[in-house]
């Protein structure tokens, strides 16, 4: 067996008087393991949070949007739909009218009112799959039906079959003065997207009912929402759709609509990765201090080995093997623990919430009320590489000091 490897492996085990050093080695190993586990779990949860948020957001938000300039409407949205659906990568298009309003049931709450055409809406969003009661087809023109988010319906104290009054910022003059436009709607459905922003603030009505309420011309819409077969290709497809429209339209893809969010999460993930890597760096310093104490404790052994012909490089190899083994075992244990923890994070959080009778992610505070982990092989390999690399770097200085031990000085008082 390679001599430095053999001696290095022996130094990792406790021998008579050096139990304290072996205990410090275990602490260093545990530090590396905890650091690696923490980074894997946090990065996995951040990936999962971003993926879940993106999936839920894009289930209700279109991949791209065509609209007129500020304050104007598309007077012939059918023409725009025909032109964009001619593109082979566009899978659906649907008109919409969006306005803010006040809904009154047993309670009153502001809401985002969205006028849609049910048959077209099914092609661009997942509302139909998220219905808890009723169907999108229950929205019939002229019947003034409304579908509410589940939290909005609960707050208003209404359910299917109940009436709500919708007030919109479209004022009219009457004998008693200026009053807002209002209309009674019948609740025919309830949806649950899983994002509090939509479940508490969004209500759906038929496009023609919205146009009537806002006094828009027949056949007008605020814009057209587009769905493509690959949302990651939406920016390119949008650039190709521009010349097809042949008019003064404003067309934007989902990355432009939510660019600030995605830039913020990307920056946050990078900064979090750097900060958490400091935990691994601190654990690597523990390896360095452990090896420094080991070198001091083994000076006489090193001196004897040098007199027997062991070179300075071989002495360095002895202590590098010891430190590398500590880092390797710690990294492996941390990786296994991190993967297991991340995979079962949802059940672990649910158990803790039941034990402490609390909710870590309140629906009215966070966009998503459940924690998911999305592990990427590249992230795990990067974390493992950084941890193991820092462990090896931490061995260089103590090993170099050991190679500089002078046999005569080390054995002078032996």
C-alpha positions in Angstrom: 0.0 0.0 0.0 1.1 3.6 -0.6 2.9 4.6 2.6 1.5 8.2 2.9 -2.0 6.8 2.3 -1.5 4.1 4.9 -0.2 6.5 7.6 -2.8 9.1 6.8 -5.6 6.6 7.2 -4.2 5.5 10.6 -4.1 9.1 11.8 -7.8 9.5 11.2 -8.5 6.9 13.9 -8.2 7.5 17.7 -5.1 6.2 19.3 -4.6 6.2 23.1 -3.7 9.9 23.9 -5.2 11.7 20.9 -8.9 11.1 21.5 -9.4 14.9 21.6 -8.0 15.4 18.1 -10.2 12.6 16.8 -13.2 14.3 18.4 -12.3 17.6 16.7 -12.0 15.6 13.5 -15.5 14.4 13.9 -16.7 17.9 14.6 -15.0 19.1 11.4 -16.6 16.2 9.5 -20.0 17.1 10.9 -19.5 20.8 10.0 -18.9 19.9 6.4 -21.9 17.6 6.4 -24.2 20.2 7.9 -23.0 22.9 5.5 -23.4 20.7 2.4 -26.9 19.5 3.6 -28.0 23.1 4.2 -26.9 24.4 0.8 -28.5 21.5 -1.0 -31.8 21.9 0.9 -32.0 25.7 0.5 -31.1 25.8 -3.1 -33.5 22.9 -3.8 -36.3 24.7 -2.0 -35.6 28.0 -3.8 -35.6 26.1 -7.2 -38.9 24.5 -6.2 -40.4 27.7 -5.1 -39.5 29.5 -8.3 -40.7 26.6 -10.5 -44.0 26.2 -8.6 -44.5 30.0 -8.7 -43.7 30.1 -12.4 -46.0 27.1 -13.2 -48.9 28.5 -11.2 -48.4 32.0 -12.5 -48.2 30.9 -16.2 -51.3 28.8 -15.7 -53.3 32.0 -15.4 -51.0 34.4 -17.2 -50.6 34.2 -20.9 -47.3 33.4 -22.6 -47.7 36.6 -24.6 -50.1 39.5 -24.9 -51.2 41.7 -27.8 -52.8 45.0 -26.7 -53.5 48.5 -28.0 -51.7 51.6 -26.8 -52.5 53.0 -23.3 -56.1 53.9 -22.9 -57.2 52.3 -26.2 -58.8 49.0 -27.2 -58.7 46.5 -30.0 -61.8 47.2 -32.0 -61.4 44.1 -34.1 -59.6 41.5 -31.9 -60.8 38.6 -34.2 -58.4 39.9 -36.9 -55.5 39.8 -34.5 -56.4 36.3 -33.4 -56.5 35.1 -37.0 -53.0 36.5 -37.7 -51.3 35.1 -34.6 -52.9 31.7 -34.7 -51.5 31.3 -38.3 -48.1 30.9 -36.7 -47.3 27.2 -36.4 -46.0 27.5 -32.8 -49.0 29.4 -31.4 -51.5 26.9 -29.9 -54.2 29.3 -28.8 -55.4 32.9 -28.5 -58.1 34.4 -26.4 -59.5 38.0 -26.0 -59.8 39.7 -22.7 -61.0 42.8 -20.9 -59.5 43.7 -17.6 -60.7 46.3 -15.1 -60.7 46.9 -11.4 -63.9 46.9 -9.4 -65.5 46.5 -6.0 -67.5 43.3 -5.2 -70.1 43.3 -2.5 -71.6 40.2 -0.9 -71.9 39.8 2.8 -68.6 41.7 2.9 -67.0 44.1 0.4 -63.6 43.6 -1.3 -61.7 45.1 -4.3 -61.0 42.7 -7.1 -59.5 42.4 -10.6 -62.3 41.7 -13.0 -61.4 39.9 -16.1 -63.8 39.5 -19.1 -63.2 36.3 -21.1 -64.6 34.1 -23.8 -64.8 30.6 -22.1 -64.2 28.5 -25.2 -61.1 30.6 -26.1 -59.9 30.9 -22.5 -59.5 27.1 -22.3 -56.8 27.3 -25.0 -54.5 29.7 -23.1 -55.0 29.2 -19.4 -55.7 26.4 -16.9 -58.7 27.9 -15.2 -60.9 25.1 -16.4 -58.7 22.5 -14.7 -58.6 24.6 -11.5 -62.4 24.9 -11.1 -63.6 23.7 -7.6 -67.3 24.3 -8.6 -68.9 25.0 -11.9 -67.4 25.3 -15.4 -66.1 28.2 -17.5 -68.9 27.5 -19.9 -71.3 28.7 -17.2 -70.3 32.2 -18.2 -72.9 33.1 -20.9 -73.2 36.4 -22.6 -76.0 38.5 -21.2 -76.7 36.4 -18.2 -74.2 38.3 -16.0 -72.7 35.3 -14.2 -69.4 35.5 -12.4 -66.7 33.0 -11.3 -64.7 33.9 -8.1 -61.4 32.8 -6.6 -61.9 30.5 -3.7 -60.5 32.9 -1.1 -62.4 35.9 -2.6 -65.6 33.9 -2.4 -64.9 33.0 1.2 -64.2 36.6 2.2 -67.4 37.9 0.5 -69.3 35.1 2.2 -70.9 33.9 -1.0 -71.2 30.6 -2.8 -72.6 29.2 -6.1 -76.1 30.6 -6.7 -75.6 33.7 -4.5 -75.7 37.2 -5.8 -72.8 39.8 -5.7 -72.9 43.4 -6.7 -70.0 44.6 -8.9 -69.1 48.3 -8.9 -66.7 49.5 -11.7 -65.0 52.9 -12.0 -67.3 54.0 -14.9 -69.3 57.0 -13.5 -72.7 58.2 -14.7 -74.7 61.3 -13.9 -78.2 60.8 -12.3 -80.8 62.9 -10.5 -78.9 62.4 -7.3 -75.5 63.2 -8.7 -72.6 61.2 -10.1 -72.7 57.5 -9.2 -70.5 54.5 -10.2 -71.8 51.9 -12.5 -73.0 48.7 -10.8 -74.5 45.4 -11.7 -75.8 42.4 -9.9 -74.0 39.1 -10.9 -74.8 35.5 -10.0 -72.0 33.4 -8.7 -71.8 30.2 -10.9 -68.4 28.9 -10.1 -65.3 28.9 -7.8 -61.7 28.3 -8.9 -58.5 27.7 -6.9 -55.2 28.3 -8.6 -53.1 27.9 -5.5 -51.7 31.4 -5.5 -53.2 33.8 -3.0 -52.8 36.8 -5.4 -55.3 35.2 -7.8 -57.5 33.2 -5.5 -58.3 36.3 -3.4 -58.2 39.1 -6.1 -59.5 37.7 -9.4 -63.0 37.3 -10.7 -64.1 36.1 -14.2 -67.1 37.3 -16.2 -68.0 37.0 -19.9 -66.2 39.3 -22.3 -69.5 40.8 -23.7 -70.8 41.4 -20.1 -67.5 43.3 -19.4 -67.9 45.3 -22.6 -71.5 46.2 -21.7 -70.5 47.2 -18.2 -67.6 49.4 -19.5 -69.6 50.7 -22.5 -67.1 49.4 -25.1 -68.0 49.1 -28.8 -69.2 45.8 -30.0 -66.4 43.4 -31.0 -63.8 45.4 -28.9 -61.4 43.9 -26.3 -58.5 45.2 -24.3 -56.1 42.7 -25.8 -55.5 39.1 -26.9 -53.7 36.5 -24.8 -51.5 34.0 -26.6 -50.3 30.5 -25.7 -47.3 28.9 -27.5 -46.1 25.3 -27.5 -42.8 26.1 -25.8 -43.0 29.0 -23.3 -39.2 29.3 -23.3 -39.4 30.2 -27.0 -42.0 32.9 -26.4 -39.6 35.9 -26.8 -38.5 34.6 -30.3 -42.1 33.9 -31.3 -43.2 37.3 -30.2 -40.5 38.9 -32.5 -41.8 36.8 -35.4 -45.4 37.8 -34.7 -44.7 41.5 -34.8 -44.5 41.9 -38.6 -47.6 39.7 -39.1 -49.9 42.1 -37.2 -49.4 45.0 -39.6 -50.7 47.6 -37.3 -50.1 49.7 -34.2 -50.1 46.9 -31.6 -48.2 46.4 -28.4 -47.0 42.8 -28.0 -45.1 41.5 -25.0 -44.1 38.0 -23.8 -44.2 36.7 -20.3 -40.5 37.4 -19.6 -41.1 41.1 -20.2 -44.3 41.2 -18.2 -42.6 39.7 -15.1 -39.0 40.6 -15.8 -38.4 42.3 -12.4 -39.5 39.1 -10.6 -37.3 36.8 -12.6 -34.3 39.1 -12.3 -34.8 39.4 -8.5 -35.1 35.7 -8.0 -32.0 35.0 -10.1 -30.0 37.5 -8.1 -31.4 36.2 -4.8 -30.5 32.6 -5.7 -26.9 33.6 -6.5 -26.4 35.7 -3.4 -28.0 32.9 -1.2 -25.7 30.3 -2.8 -22.6 32.5 -2.0 -23.7 33.2 1.6 -24.5 29.5 2.3 -21.2 28.5 0.8 -19.6 30.4 3.7 -20.9 27.7 6.0 -18.9 25.1 4.1 -15.9 27.5 4.2 -16.1 27.8 8.0 -16.3 24.0 8.2 -13.2 23.8 6.0 -11.4 26.1 8.5 -12.2 23.5 11.2 -10.4 20.9 9.1 -7.4 23.3 8.9 -7.3 23.8 12.7 -7.7 20.1 13.3 -4.7 19.3 11.1 -2.6 22.0 12.7 -3.2 20.4 16.1 -2.6 17.0 14.6 0.7 18.1 13.1 1.7 19.6 16.5 0.8 16.3 18.2 2.6 14.2 15.7 5.9 16.1 15.4 7.9 13.3 17.0 6.3 10.8 14.6 7.0 13.0 11.6 10.6 13.4 12.8 11.1 9.7 13.0 9.5 9.1 9.6 11.9 11.7 8.1 14.9 10.0 9.7 13.7 6.7 8.1 13.7 8.3 4.7 10.3 9.8 4.2 10.5 12.8 1.9 8.9 16.2 2.6 6.4 15.6 -0.2 5.4 12.2 1.3 4.9 13.9 4.7 2.6 16.4 3.1 0.7 13.5 1.5 0.2 11.9 4.9 -1.7 14.9 6.3 -3.4 15.7 3.0 -4.9 12.2 3.1 -6.1 12.7 6.6 -7.8 16.1 5.9 -9.2 15.0 2.5 -10.7 11.9 4.1 -12.5 14.1 6.7 -13.8 16.4 3.9 -14.8 13.4 1.7 -16.8 11.6 4.4 -18.4 14.9 5.5 -19.3 15.8 1.9 -20.8 12.4 1.2 -22.9 12.4 4.5 -24.0 15.9 3.8 -25.0 15.1 0.3 -27.1 12.1 1.3 -28.7 13.9 4.2 -29.5 17.0 2.0 -31.0 14.9 -0.8 -33.2 13.0 1.7 -34.2 16.1 3.5 -35.0 18.0 0.2 -37.0 15.1 -1.2 -39.2 14.9 1.9 -39.3 18.6 2.8 -43.0 18.9 2.2 -43.9 16.1 4.7 -41.3 17.3 7.2 -42.8 20.8 7.2 -46.3 19.4 7.5 -45.2 17.4 10.5 -43.6 20.4 12.2 -46.6 22.5 11.5 -48.9 19.9 13.2 -46.5 19.6 16.2 -46.3 23.3 16.8 -49.9 24.1 15.6 -48.7 26.9 13.2 -48.3 27.7 9.6 -44.9 28.5 8.3 -46.2 29.9 5.0 -49.4 31.8 5.6 -51.5 32.1 2.4 -52.2 35.8 3.0 -48.5 36.6 3.2 -46.8 34.3 0.7 -47.6 33.5 -2.9 -47.3 29.8 -2.3 -48.4 28.1 0.9 -46.5 24.8 0.4 -42.8 24.1 0.1 -41.4 22.1 -2.7 -37.9 21.1 -3.6 -36.6 21.0 -7.2 -33.1 19.4 -7.2 -30.9 19.9 -10.3 -27.9 17.6 -10.8 -25.7 20.5 -11.8 -26.5 22.3 -8.5 -25.7 19.3 -6.4 -22.5 18.6 -8.3 -21.4 22.2 -7.9 -22.1 22.1 -4.2 -20.2 18.8 -3.7 -17.3 20.1 -5.8 -17.0 23.4 -3.8 -17.2 21.5 -0.5 -14.6 18.9 -1.5 -12.4 21.5 -3.1 -12.3 23.7 0.1 -11.6 20.6 2.1 -8.5 19.8 0.0 -7.4 23.5 0.1 -7.7 23.4 3.9 -5.1 20.6 4.1 -2.3 22.4 2.2 -1.0 24.7 5.0 -0.9 22.1 7.8 0.6 19.5 5.5 3.3 22.1 4.4 4.1 22.8 8.0 4.5 19.1 8.7 6.9 18.8 5.8 9.1 21.6 7.3 9.5 19.8 10.6 13.2 19.4 11.5 13.9 15.9 13.0 16.7 17.1 15.3 14.5 19.9 16.8 11.4 17.8 17.1 13.3 15.0 18.9 15.5 17.2 21.1 13.5 16.7 24.3 12.2 13.2 23.5 
